[in-house]
Amino acid sequence: MLILIAVLFTVFLVIGMPVAFALALASVPVFTLTVAMPPTVVIQKMVTATQSFPLLAVPFFILAGNLMNVTGITFRLVKFARLLTGWMAGGLAQVSIVLSFMMGGISGSAVADASMEARLLGPSMIKQGYSKASTAAVLAFGSVITATIPPSIGLILFGFVNEVSIGRLFLAGVLPGIFLTIVLMITSWFVAHKNGYKPDLPKVPSGKELWSSFSESIWALAFPVILIVGFGLFTATEAGAFLVFYALCVGFFVYRELDRKKLYEAVTGSVSDLGMVMLLIIMAAVLGYAMTIERAPQQITEFVTTLTENPVLILTLVVAVLVISGMFLEGAANILLVTPIVMPVLVNAGYDPVHMGILIVTLINFGGLTPPVGVIMFTVCGILDVKTGAYTRASIPFFIAMVVFFVLMAAVPSLTLLLPNALM
């Protein structure tokens, strides 16, 4: 039955059916051929999936991110990032990576970050001499940083479906996010030197210029800091509600750029984003229940342990599955569908669920950078009009850098667990 579910799901995706409906329809054979369950139970499972206090964090963080994006914060962060790194080799590439790090505490979505930066920085990078393919590669790979920096929507969904503390996941993502930013900046520096890309600024800015820009951006930069500190005081859901209030105060009373029109734009955008996420959640709940009836996690755990009991090899197998599934599935769908199956395998092998949460969510977003159906890749390439083959060739240095990052992250759990163990 598991093979039939997998075949049906693949066929539905190939014919172009939306992922949410493919998830639900692939589970139909379980309810009709094996357990003959009444349709009301399926509806109950859909509703039950939405009745979760931790899941309330999702709409709050989506709304907070959209509010911050319509208050002039993006412009201030671009200016500050440009002063910080624009004088380096490959200046605008460095700016885009630092901006992804800063925006990680606001947007919470790699696809949203990649889309925004492709429109905001992409044309300027091309005018400065970057090839379209190199521009797309830098912007796409930099967006993965948002998967680790709180408030990552992927981490919230992972914590929800796998019953892992969202607060610990948020804290665990900070150091890997910083480390990934440094790795990508070093890679961009080498690529810029090889291709002769010039700095964006002629000289290092003065301390006065940096301080002025920092002062303008302080309310935006404080966003993730308040979030991290707040986990000692309230839950992830309460943190999301507080940050909505914080964003409203910044927009109305500090920057004074938030008006009724922009507020309406933020709310309607949040409703659209939330509708997509919640539809995936309720449909994935149906398939997840079907997989539970068929004992999928237990069967897969037993299958993997018959192949090997070596924890390193087990992790390698799971990584391969996640990267492949990330090539075909959107990040949220992948987290909801695949992680409940592979997590029991990893926990049974002795891995910490928080450590694995950061690794898995980052890996899933990495899958979105690669052909044939990488969502992030298609978003950036579509906006910048880049051929997939050219993008893939330009991505090779960044691909190598990401592999090094994943190996170090898997081999050094303290990089992930240091902050949650110290603060929680």
ABEGO torsion letter per residue (X at the ends): XAAAAAAAAAAAAAAGBBAAAAAAAAAAAAAAAAAGBBAAAAAAAAAAAABBAAAAAAAAAAAAAAAAAAAGAAAAAAAAAAAAAAABBGAAAAAAAAAAAAAAAAAGBAAAAAAAAAAAAAAAAAAAGBBAAAAAAAAAAAAAAAAABOBBAAAAAAAAAAGBBAAAAAAAAAAAAAAAAAAAAAAAAAAAAAAGBBBABABBBBAAAAAAAAAAAAAAAAAAAAAAAAAAABBAAAAAAAAAAAAAAAAAAAAGABBAAAAAAAAAAAAAAAAAAAAAAAAAAAAAAAAAAAGAAAAAAAAAAAABABAAAAAAAAAAAAAAAAAABBAAAAAAAAAAAAAAAAAAAGBBAAAAAAAAAAAAAAAAABOAABAAAAAAAAAAGBBAAAAAAAAAAAAAAAAAAAAAAAABAAAAAAAAAAAX
